[in-house]
Structure formats: C-alpha cells, structure tokens
Amino acid sequence: RHLRAFAKGELPKADAPHDKVLLPLDVLAEVEKEKAEKEQALARAEREHQVAEAAVARAEALALEFAERAAKAALEGRVEEARQDFAKAHQGTTNLRVLYLAYSFYRRTGDLTTAEEMLERFLAVSGRDAETADTAAALGNLGLIYRTRGELDRAEEMHKKSLAIEEKLGRQEGMANQYGNLGLIYLTRGDLDRAEEMLKKSRVIY
C-alpha cells in the first residue's frame, strides 16, 4: 500500500530531510470515512434537536478529526505535532481505529509504554477473550512490543493466542504473520528447528 501511495506521489519523497512516521494507510482511510459519517450524524442530530445523540457524535467526530490530523502530520514528518494531536485523539475514546493509529504511531516512534497502553485500551473495547480479527491483531501487536523489549515468553504467549484466533477464523494472512513472529522468537532463542518449522509454515501460506 505504501509503495502504491509513494508511486502516486501521496507520500513524501524518500530523500526528504526530516523523519516521517509511516502509518497504516488503510486504517487512515477508514478514519477519514468514519469521520465523515460522524459529521453527518452530528448534523442530523442537531437538526432534530437530539441533544444527547449530538454530544456523542460531536465527541466521536472530534476524536477522529484529531486522529486524521495526527496521522497526516506524522506522514509529513511533523512528529511533535502528531504526538500532540494523537494525545487529544485518544483521550477518552473507545474508537478502535483511533486507538490502532495511535498505537502504530507510538510504536514506530519508540514509545513502547504508550503503545502498549493503546493496545490494552483496544483490547478492553474489542474484548481480550473475543475471537475476532480485531482482538487477534491487538494480541499479535502486543507480542511485537514484548519481543522488542526482549520479553520472549510473554511475546510467545501473545502470538500463540493470536494464532489460535486466526486459525479459528481461517484468516490466512494473519496465520502467516503469527507463524513468522513465532519463528523469529525461536530464532532469537537459538531454537533453530522450531524456528525453521514456523517460518516454513508462514512461507507455505504466503
């Protein structure tokens, strides 16, 4: 997705002098779409004098607006501005797309503590024990954070939980990702046979 966007001139040039933080473009697109829907819902609620409904729609639209601004600032290398807008975007929100974009930003800027916090909030909404694609993705991303910290046992546990959900849902790409992540954990431990087994499974699916 990023290669296509770069070829179309939608991303900054690779030799630009300031750092960029690339975020999931598909999630950004979902945020933009959802923001437009919330703005329409807000306008409708205000026309119909539905005060409570309007207040909820206004808060949701504002969170999405800040998330969109933050993501675009990150893509343009305005990292501190993005950080400030993400802090406003995820304050009190339960929107999974906002939380995921914020997680992606914090992880890619090295703030693993806040990235983990975003995922824990994500799981509180999606359900830690839910067998859904959202929960599987969040558990897998927690595994990435733990592996980065060197907490391999916790990372392995998260990737196995994610893999179990992906297998139950029959999501091939998700299964391949988790097999690959487990392979890297075993490789780090020096367990080459298990690492090879996992990486071969990942490769077969891809």
N, C-alpha and C positions, 0 to 999 in steps of 0.2 A: 504493500500500500504506500509506504514511504517512497519507494523507487518511482512509482507511477506519479505521485504527487510532485516529486522533485523534477521529473521529466516534463511535467506540465507547468513548471515554474511556480508551484504553490508553496514550496519550501525555500528557505534562504539558501544561498549558494554555499557550497562546501568550504570555500576559502574565505568566508566572511570573518572579520576579525574578532567577533565576540561569540561566546559559547551559546549553543542552542540546546534546548531540552526537548527532545522529540517525544511526543505523547501519542497514544493510540488514536489514529485519525478516525477510525470507525466509531469510537466512543465519543469523540468530539462532535461528530456528525449527529449522533443520537442526542447529545446535549442540545445542540442547536435546534433540532427538530422538536424536542420536548419543550424547550423554552418558548417556541412559537405557539405550541399547543396551550401552555400555561397562560401565556399572554391573552390568547383568545378566550380561555376560561375566565380569566380575570375580568376582561371587558364584558363578557356575558353576565357574570355575577354582579358587576357594578350596575349594568343596565337594569337588572331585575331586583336590585336593592337587596341582594343576599349578602349581608354583612360578613357573617362567619365564613361563608364559602369564598368571598372575595379576599379576606385576610389570609386564608390558607393559600390560595392561588398566588397572591402577591408575594408571600414569603418564598414559595417554591420557584416562582419566576425569577426572583432576585438571586436566589442561590445559583440557579442555572446561568443567569447573566454573569455573575462573578466568576463562575467556573469557566465559561466561554472566554471571558476576557483574560483570565489567568492562563488558560491553555494557549491562547494566541500570543500573549506576552512571552511565554516560555519558548514557543516556536521561533520567535523573533529575537531571542537572546536577552530579553529584559527580565532576568531571573528574579531579581529582588521585587520587582513589581508583580510578577507572577506569584511569588511567595505570599505577598500581602493580600492579593485577591483570592488566592486559594484559602487563606485563613478565614476570610469573610464568607467564602462559598460554603465551606463545610461546617461552619459554626451552627450547630443545632440541626443540621439537615439529616434526613433519612433517605435521601435520593441516592440510589446505588451508583448511578453513572457519575454523579459529582464526587462521591467517595472514591470511586475507582480512578478517576482522573487525578484526584489529589494524591492518592497512593502512588500512582505512576510518577508524578512529579517529585514527590519526596524521596522515593527510592532512587530515582535517577539523579537526584542532586545529593545523594549520600546521607540523607536524614532518615536513617532506618527506624529510629524510635517513633517518629511521627508517621512514617509509612505503615509501621505495624499497627499503630493506633487506628489509622484509617481502615485497615483490613478487619480489625476487631469490631469496629463500628459497623462495617459492611456485613460481617457475619451475624451481628446482633439483629440486623434487619432481615437478611436472607434466611437466617436460621442455620446455626452451626451444624446441626444434625440433618438438615434438609438435603434431600438427594436431588439437587438441581444443578444446572450448569453454573449458575452464579456462585453457589457455595463451593463447588469443585474448583472453580477458578481462584476464589479467595484462599482456599486451603493450599492450593499449589503455590500461590504467591507468598503466603506465609512461609512455606518451605524454602523459597528462594531467599527470603530475608534471613532465616536461620542458617542456611548454608553459607551465606555471605559472612555471617558472624562466626562461622566455624562450629555452630551447634548442630552437628551432623545427625545426632539421634533424633532431635526434635524435627529437623528438616525431613528426615526419612519418614517419620510418623505422618507429617502433613502430606507428603507426596503420595504415600500409600493410601491415605484417606481420600485424597483427590482422585487417585487412580480407580479406587473402588467405585466411586460415584460415576466417573466417566465410563467405566466398563458397563455399569448397570444402565446408563443412558445410551450406550452404543456410540459415543462420540469419538470417532477415530482420531481426530486431531488432538483432542485432549488426552487420550490414552497415549499417543505417541510422545507428547510433551512430557508426561509424567514418567514414562519409561526412560526417556532421555535424562530427566532430572535425577532419577534414582541411579542411573548408570554413572552419572558424574559424582554422586555421593560415594558410590562403591569404589570408583576410580581414585577419589581423594583418600579413601581409607587404604588403598593398595589391594583391594579385593578384586583382582583383575578378571577372574572368571565370572563373578556376578555382574561386574560392570559390562563385560562383553555381552552377557546374556541380555541385559536390559537394553543396551544400545542396539543390539541386533533386532530386538522386538520393536523398538522405535523405528528403526530403518525399514523393516518389513511393512509397517503400516504406512509410512510415507512413500 
